[in-house]
Amino acid sequence: MGIVRLGHCLLGVALLAGCGGGSNSGSQVGTSPPGGPPSGGSDSGCTGSCATATSFLTTADVGKIIAQAAQEASAQSLPATIAVVDRVGNVLAVYRMSGANALVRIGTDRGVVGGLEGLIVPSELAAVSKAITGAYLSSEGNAFSTRTASQIVQEHLNPRERNAPAGPLFGVQFSQLPCSDFSRQLADSAGGVGTGPGPHRSPLGLSADPGGFPLYKNGVPVGGIGVAADADYTLDPKIDDRDRDMDEYIAWAGTFGFGAPVDRRGDVITIDGKNFRYTDVEFSRLALDPANAPGYANLAPASGSLINVPGYYANSAGILSGTAFGQDQSGIRADTGDYPGLDAFVIADGAGNNRFAPQAGTDGSGALTENEVRVIMQEALRVANRARAQIRRPLSTQARVSVSIVDTNGQPLAIARTRDAPVFGTEVSLQKARTAMFNSGAYAANDQLTAPAPTSLMTPAAADYLSDVVDLEAGTVALEVVATRPFADTLARVRSFLGLPGAFADGAFAFTDRAGGNMARPFYPDGIDGAPPGPFSHPIDQWSPFQVGQQLDLVYNRLALSVAAYLQQAGLSVSLAGTPLPALPVDLPRTCTGIPRIANGIQIFPGSVPIYRGSTLVGGIGVSGDGVDQDDMVSFLGLHNAGVVLGTIGNAPAAMRADNLAPSGAHLRYIQCPQAPFIDSNDSNVCEGK
C-alpha cells in the first residue's frame, strides 16, 4: 500500500469530522425519505422502565445485524467494516469485508490546519466509535444517530444558519475518551477478551460521521451499529438536503428488525423549534431488502471475517452477546440504599458494588463531608425527577440525567443517574463537575502551565501537534513534532479578554460550564457571525470540530499515547524523530490531561456549578441528560436545595459569579433555567434570586 500520510496525533484520535455534505455520492436536494416505520415499531410505549434482564443482543441478533449490513454493502459495491456494540459499549463483533478500506481520512472542507484535521485512522476504530455513539446518545425516550450528533456540535444550530447559537452539545465529541479515568477498558474485567461492566471507552470519542445508529428490541435500546466503508470520516455541515451516504445506507440496513421506534427517533423531537436529524435514508431506498439477507452463517469465508481490535475486541472470542442494561453485569444498576425513594441508578463494578458511593472530600480541612455529598446528590435527583425533559418522548416525561459531584482535587465523591438516562451523560457529567471546579479554583492557571508530559513523545509545555507517516507494508509509523500551542498563550488571551490579570490564579470568580463555554466558542457573543472568538477558541477561519482550542489542547498529548499504544498492539513499530518508542501497555495511566483535577478532560456545554462553603470553593456538581437548560437547573437548584437542608454549603455568592463579568460589553452567562420546568407544578423562574 505504500506510504500514507496521517497528519497529526499519530493515528488520529479524532472524534468527529466534517467533510462536505456526506461521505460520498452527492446530495438529493429537496427530496424526503418515504414513510414507513422502521422495524423497531411505530410506538414503543416505553418511558424508561421497559428494560429487563432479557433486554440484550444475542449472538444470533449480532450475526443477523452484520449479515444485513454486509448484503447492502455488497449490493452497493462498497465493502465495509461493520461494528456492533451493546448499550454500555462492549464490542460484540467487528466484521471486515474483503476489499474494505483499512484506513479512513478525517477532515473538513474548511481549510483548517492542525489539531485533528487531515488524519488517517484505521476503519475499525471509526466503526466502533460510530456504534458506541448511536448506543450512548439513545434511550427509551429518544433515539439519536451520528447524523444527529453532527447537527448538535457545530458552531451554529442549525449548521450554516447565520447568527444562531452553537449546537447544544458543542464539545461533546471530546468525551468517552480512551484515556479517561472513568470509562472502562475491557482489560479491567476480562483481560481484553469478552464483555464486562461499562460504560466503556470509545476509541475516537463520540462520532458525528453518518453511519452510526442505535439498536432496539421491544422499545429498549440494546446497543449500536457503526459502519466505515468509504474513505472519509466526516460530518454534515449542510443539513437542508439529503445525502446519499453509503456508510449510513449500510448501517441502516443492519438496523432492520432492530430499529428505533418512529415516535422516539430524533426527527420527531425538536429543540428551539428545530427538528433533529436522524437519517437521510429509509428502507425503501436500499438496494436490497434486508429482510431477505442470508444468515451470518451463510456468509462466504471469502466475503470477509471478524477482525481483532486490540483493547476492544478479540476475534478469537467470536461473536459475543451483549449485557442487559440495568443489571449489575452491565455496570449500571438500580441503587440499593444510598438514595432511597428516588429511583436512582448507580455505576456498578459487576460484583455488586457501587463504584462511586458517596464519600467525603479528599482536600483537607473544610472538605465536603460524606453526608453533604449524599444530600447534594439526593436533592439533585429530586429536582431531576420533577423536571420535564426537553428532548424526550412522550412529552412531559421526567428528565433523565446523570449527576456527578467532585472535590477540588477532582476526586469523584458520588455519581448517580436517574432511570434510563443516556449513557454518554455519565462521563460528561463528571467532565462538567470537574470543569466548573477547575475553572473556579486558584490552581487552574498553574495546573495547566506545569502539566507533565506523558512520555518523551510530547514536550511538557503544551499539546504538541505531530505529523506522521504510516507504511503499512513495512509496518512502521514515523513521527515528529511539528508545532506547539503553549498554555501560557491561552492564559494570556483569557486574562486580556476578561481584563483580569489574576484570572484562573486567584479564585476570585466562580465559573460554570455555561460561562466557560461562552469563552470556548469561535464567536463571542455565541453565534454572532463576524464577532471575534472567545479566548479558549480558535478564530472561525482556523476552527473546526477537530481544531477547537483549549478543550482539545488539554487532552491532545494523552490521546496521542492511547493511539500509539493501539498502533503497537496492532503490530506496527512507532518511532519519534527516528527513535523507536518503548512498548506501551494496553492499560495506560488513566488521565487525558496529566492534570488530576480534570483527568478525563473538560466540557464546554452547560450543566454544572461550583460548590462553595461560604466563599470557599469545595467542589463541583455536573449534570448531563435530556436538555442543557434542565442540566443547569438540576445542578444549580439541587445544590441550592441541599444548602437549605444543610445550612453549610451552597452556590457561589452572587458577587462571585461569572455573570458579573462583561467582556466586550456582553455578560458571561452563569446558568439558564427553563420556564415552568416541573411536571407537577406551574412554578416559573425557579432559579431566580437564589
N, C-alpha and C positions, 0 to 999 in steps of 0.2 A: 504493500500500500504506500510505501514511501514515507516521506516526512510530512506531518500535518501540524500547522501552527495552531497552538491552543490559546494564545492571548495571555490572560492574567490568571493568577491564583492556581497554578498547576492545571488541574483538570476542571476547574470551574465550579465553585460552589455557588452557582447561580440559583436564584430562587424563582424568578420569573423573568420573562424576556419579552421583548417587543420587536416584531419584525413584520411590518406591513399589516394587512388585514387578515392574516391567517397563514397557515403553513404553506399552502400551495393551491394551485388550480383556480385562483381568482375568486371573484365575488359574484353573487347573483343579486343585483340591486333591485329593491322593490318587491322581491318575492317573499312569501311567507310559507312556512312549512305546513304541509297538510295536517289535518287534525287526526284524531285517533289517540286514545290513551296509550301511554307506554305500558308494557306488560306488567308493571307493578300494580296496576289497577287505577280506577278513576277517583276513588275516595278511600283513604286508608282508615279513617275513623280513629286513628291513634293520636293521642295527645301527650305522650311521654311515658305511658305505662304499659305498652304492649310487649316490650322485650321480656323474654323468659329464658330459661335455661336451654331451650331448644332453638333460640334465635341466633343461628350462626351458619356460616357457609360450610357445607360438607365437601369432602374431596370430589364427590360427583358433581356438585354445583360448580366448583372451581374449574374442573375439566370441561364442563359444558360452556362456561363463560369463555374460556380460551378457544374452544373449537368454533364457537360462533364468531368471535373476532377474527380468527385465522381464516375462516371461509370468506369473510368480506375483504380481508387484505389480499387474498389470492385473486378474488374477482376484480379487485381494483389494480392488480398487478403491482402491488407495493408491499413486499414482505415487511413484517413489523416485529418489534419487541413488545410483548404483552405482559403486564404485571397485574397480579390480583393480591389485595391485602384484606385483612379483617378490619373491624371498626377501630381497633386500638393500634393498628399499624404493623401487626405481624405480617410478614411477606409469606404468602401461601404458595406462590408459584411465579416464576419468571420464565417465559417461553420465547425463544428467539427463532423466527422462521429463517429458513435457508435464504441467504442473499440479503438479509436485513442489514441496514446501516449499523455499524458498530459504534459510530460516533455521530453526535448531532451538534449543531452550532447554536450558541446563544447569541442574540444580537438584536439591535433595534435599527430602524432606519433614520435615527436622529442625528447621526454623525458624531455621536459622543465617543470619546476615547477614555479608556481607563476603567477602573472598577472591575466589574464582571462582564463588561462588554466584549463581544467577539470570542467568547470561549468555546472550546470544543469539549464536550463531555461524553462519556460512554452512554449509549442509548438506554442501557438498563437502569442507570441512575435516574434518567429523565422519566422513564415509565413508572418506576416505583414512586417517585415524588408526585407524579400526577395522580396515581391511585390513592396515595395517602391523603392528598388534598381533597379529593372527592369524598373520601370517608370522613375526614376530620371536620369539614365545614358543614356536614349534614346531620340531621336529627329526625325524630318522628314528626317534627313540626315544620321543617324546612329542608329542602334538598338543593344544594348548590354544587356547581361543577367548577372545573378550572376555567371555563369561559366566564362564569360569574366572578371568579377571583380576578380575572383580567380587568373587569369593569370597575372594581372597587379599590384598586391600589394605584391608580394613575393620578396625575396632577389635577384632573377635573372629573367630576361626576355630572354628566357622562363625559367620557373621553372626547376631546376636541370641542366641547361645549364651552364657549368663551365665558369668562368671568363667573365660573361656577367653582365652588369649593372642591378640594381634593376628595378622592374616594374615601368612604367612611372607614375602611380598613387600610389606609395608607401606611405602608411599612410592615404589614402582617407577613409579607414574604420572608422576612428575616426572623422566623420563629420555627419551632420544631427542629432546630439545627442539630447536625450530627455531633457537635461539640458540647451540647447542653448538659448541665448538671442535673436537669430534671428528666428529660426524655430518656427512656431506657434503651440500652443496647441489648441485642439479643443475647450476647455473651453473658449478660447479667444472670440469666436464669437457665440457659440451655447450651452454653458453650459454643454459641454460634450456629447451632442446628436446632430446628424445631420452632415452637412457639412459646411465648412466655407472657407474663403480665406486662401491660403497657401503661401509659401511652409510649409508643416507640418513636425514635428519631426518624427524620426524613433525610435522605442523602443530599438533597438540594433544597431543603426547606419546603415552603409551600409554593406551588406552581400556578402560573396563570396561562400556561400554554394549553389551548383547547385540545381535548383528548383524554380528560380525566373525569370520571363520573362516580357518584355513589352507587352502591348496590343495595337493594332492599329485598326482604322476604316478609310478606304479610304486613306491609306498612312499617316494618322495622329496618333501619339501616344496619347492614351486617358487614359492610366493607366497601371497597372501591376498586375500580379498574383504571389502569393507565396504559396508554399506547404511545410508542415512539416509532414512527415509520418513516416520515420524511426527514429531511436533513436539518430542519430548523426547530429550535426550542424557543417559542415565541409568545407574544401576547397580541391582542387585537386592539389597536389604537383607534379603530373606526367601527362603531357598533351599529350604525344605521343602515347596514346592508347585511346580507347573509353570505357567509364564506363556504366554499366547498373545501373543507379542511379534512384531509384524509385520516389524520390521527383521530379526529372526532368521529368520522364515519365508522372507523374500525372499532373504536371503543364503544360507540353507540350500539353496534351490532352485538357486542359482548353483553350488553345490559339486558338483552331480550329475555323476558321471564324474571328479571331481577331489577326492573326499572323503578324509579321513584314514582309514587302516586302522583297523578297530574295536579291534584289540588295541594300538593306540597312542593311542587317544582318552583325554582326561583322565578320563573317567568310569570307566575301568578302572585308574586309578592312584590310590594312596592316600598320604596324609600324616597322621601321627599317628592312624592308624586311620580316617581320614575320606576318602571318595572326592571327587575333584574333580568339579565340574560342567562339562559340555561343551556340551550343547544341551537345550532344552526342546521340540524339535520333531524329528520324523523324517519321512522322505519320504512315508510313508503318510498323514500329516496335512496335506499340502499340498493346495491347492485343485485343482491340475492336475499331471499327471505331467510332470516336467521332461524326460523322455526324448522327449516329443512337442513340445518347444518349437521354434518356427521358427528358422531360422538368423538370424544377425545381419543378413545382407544382406536378409532379408525383413521386417525391422522397418520399418514405415511411417515416412517422414520426419516425419509429424505426431505420432508417438508419443514422440519425444524426439531428443536429439542429444548428441554429445560436447561437453563444455564446457571452457573454458580455466580452469586453476587456476594463476595466476601463481606462478612459482618452483618449481612441482611438475610441471606437465604442460601442454603446449601442444596444444590440439585440432587445430591445423593439421598436426600430425605424424600424425594418425590413430591407429589402434590400433597399439601397439608390441609387439614380442616382448620377453620377459624375458632376463636374463643367466643363464648357467649357474653355479650356486653352486660354489665351489671352484676356479673358473678365474680367471685374472688379471683378466678383464673385469668380474667381479662385485665385485672389491675384497677378496675373501677367497680366498687360495690356499695351497697347501702350501708349507711352509718349504723352502728350498733350501740351507741352510748354517749358520744360527745355532744351531739346536737339533737336531743330528744324532741319529738313532735314537729320537726322541721323538714321531714322527708329529704334529708341530706344524703349525699353520696361522698365517699372518700376514696383516696388513692391507696390501693392495696398492694401488698408485696407477693401475693399468690399463696401465702402461708397463713392468711387470716389477720395479718397485722396492718394497721393504718400507717402508711409511710410518713404522714405529716399530721400526726395527732397534736393538739395544742401543747405548746411548751413555752417556758419563759424565755425572754430575750437573752442573748449571749454578750451583750455590750456593756456590762458592768452596772455601776450604780445608776439607779433611775430606769433600768431596763423594764420593758413590758413584763408583767407577771403572767403566769400561765392563766390565771383567772381573767385578767384583762383581755388576753388573746382570745380565750373562749367566748367571752361576752361580745367582743367586737365581731367575731365570726357569726355568732348566733343572731345578732341584730342585723347584720348584712343579709343573712339568709332570710330573715323575716321580711325585710324590705323587698327582696327579690321575689318571694312567694306572693306578695301582694301586688307587685308591679305587672303592668300589662306589657307583654313582649312587643317589640317594634317590628320584628321581621319573622313572625312565626304564624302558622295556621293551625287550628282555626283562630279567627280574630278573638281578642280578649283572653287569649291564653296567657298564663303567668309567664314571666320572664324565666328563662333557663340559663343560668350563669355559673361560672367558676369564680371562686374567691381565694385570694392568697394574701397572707399577712407576713411581713418580714421585719426584722430589726435593722439597726443601722449598720450591721455587718453584712447585710444581705442574706442572713440565715432565714430560711423559711420556718416560721413559727406555727403555721397552720395552713392547710389547703383543703378546701371542700367544695362541693358542687351541688347545685340543685338538680332534680331529676331530669335526665335527657339533655343536659347541656351539651352543646357541640364540643367535641374532644379538643379541637385546636385551642379553645379558650383556656384550658387548664394551664398549659405552658405560657400562654400570652398573659394570663392574669398574674403569674409570677414575674414576668418581664415588667409588667406595668407597675406592680408594687415596688419592685427594685428601682425602677426608673424614677418614680416620684421621690422615694427616699434618697436616691443618689443625688439627683439634681438639687435637692433641698439642703444637702449637707455641706459643711465647711471643708470636706475632704475631696469633693468632686474634681477640682482642678488638679490637685496633687496626684490623685489616683491615676488620672489619665496621663499626666506628664511623666510618671515613673512606672508605667505599665511594663512589666518584664517581657522580653522576647521569649517565645516558646522554645525555640532552638536557634542555632546559627542561621537557620533558613531565613529569619527576619531580623531586622535591626530593632533595638528597643524603642526607638523614637516614635514609631507610628505604624500604620497599616501600609506596608510596602506593596507596591504593585510589581508583579512578576510577569515576564514573558517566558513562554516555554515552547519547546518543540518536542513532538512525540514522533518517534519512529517505531511503528508497530512491528515492522519486520525485524528490527534489531532488538525490540523490547526495551527501549530506553526513553526516558524523559529528561531533557536537559533544560535547566532553569537558570535565570539570572535576574537580579534585582534591577529594575529599570527606573523607578521613581519612588518618592516618598511623599507622605502628607502628614507633617508633624502635627500633633495635637496642640502644640503651642500656637500654631496659626489659627486653629479653630477657636481656642480660648481667647485670643486677641480679638477675633472678629465678634464674638458674642459680647465681650466686655464693651467694645466700641458701640455695638448695636444698642445695648441696654444703657450705656452711659454710666456703667458701674465698674470702676477699676478692680473692685474686690469680688466681683460676681463669681460664684461657684467656689469661693475660697473662704467666705465669711459666714455662710449660713444665714444671711440676712433676710432672704426671701424664700417662701415656700412655693415650689413648682409642682404642678400636677402634670400628667401626661398630655392633657389638653394644652396647657401653657407651653410645655417643651415642644409639643408637636407643632404649635403655631410657628416656632422658630426653625422647624425642620422642613418646611415646605419651600418649593422653588419660587414661590411668590409670598410676599408679606405686604399687606394682609393676604390671607389664604385665598387663592383662586382668582385674584385680580390680575388679569393679563397685563404685562408691561411693568408690574411692580417689581422691585428688587427682591432677591432671595432672602429668606431667613438665614441667620448666621450658621446654622447647623446644616444647611443645604448647599448644593452647588447652584449656580445660576441656571436658568431654564435651558440655555443653549449648551450647557455642559451636564445636564441632568437626564437621567433615565431611571427606570426601576432597578437597573443594575449599577448605577453610579449615583447614589442618593446623598452621600456626605457622611456625617459623623456616625450615623447608625451602622452603616457598612464598615466604616473605618475601624470601629471598635472591635468588630468580630473578624476582620479580614485575615489577620495572622493565623488564628487558630483554625479557621475554616480551611486555610491552605494546608495546615498539618493534617487535618482529617482526610483531605483528598489525597495528599501524598501517601498516607497510610493505606488508603484504598488502592492506589496505583501499585504499591508494593505488594499488597495481598493478591492483586491480580497478576503478579509475576513480572512487573516492569521494574527496571532499575532507574532510580530517581537521583539526579545529581544537581548540585548548585555550583555554578561557576567552575564546572569541571570536576568538582569533588563529590563523590557519592555520598548521599545521605545515609546515616546509620539506619538499621532496621527499626521501624516504628511499630509499637504494639497495636493490636486491634483495639484494645481498650485504652485509648489515650486519656490523659488527665481531663476531667470534666470541667472545662472552662472555655468559653468562647472569647473571652476578653483578656484573660490574665489578671483581671480585677475581681477579687472575690465578691465584692458587693453587687456586681452585675454579671455574675458568672454565665448566665445564658443570654447575654446581650440586653439591649434596651428596646423599648417600644415607643412609637411616636403617634399613636392614635388614642383617643380619650378612654378614661375609665380607671382613674386612680387618684388618690390623695395621700399626702404625707400625714403621719400620725404624730401628735405633739402632746407633751405633758407640760401644760402652760405654754411657754415659748421655747421649750426644749424639744428638739426633734428626737423621736424614739423609734420610728419605723415608717412603714408604708403599707397601704392596702390597695390591691389591684383587683379589678373585676372585668370579666370578658364573657360575652354571650350573645344575647339576641337584640343588640342595638346599643350604639355608643352613648347615647344620652341616658339610657337606662343604666349602663355601666357606670357613668358618672354619678348618677343618683344613688345607686346601691352602695358605692364606696363612700360618698360624702355623707349621705343620710344615715347609713348604717353606722359609721363612725360617730356621727353626732348623737344618735340614739344611745349608743354604747356609753358615750360620755355622760349623758343624762342619767343612765343607770348607775354608773360607777363613780362619777364625780372626780375622776383622776386624770382622764385623758380626753382627747377630742381633736377636732380640726385645728388647723393653724389659726392663730389670732388674725382677725380680719386685716389688720395693718401690715401683716407679713405676707399676705397672699400676692401671688404674681400679677393678679389683675390690677394692682396698684401701679404697675409699670406700663408706660405707653410709648414704646419705641416708635419712631417715625410717626408719632401722633395717633397711633392705633393701639388701644389697650390689649395686652395679652388676655386670653380667657382663662379662667380658673376651672370652672365647671359649667355644665349646661344641663339642667334637669328638665325632663319633659313636662308639659302641661297636663293636668288631670291624669296622672300616671297610674292610678291604682284601680284595680278591678272592683274593689269593694267599697269605694267612696268616690265622691266628686271633688275631693280636695285638689286645689291647684296651687301653684307657686310653693311647692312643699319644701324647697330648699332656701327660700327667701329668708334673709335675716338670721341665718344660722352660721 
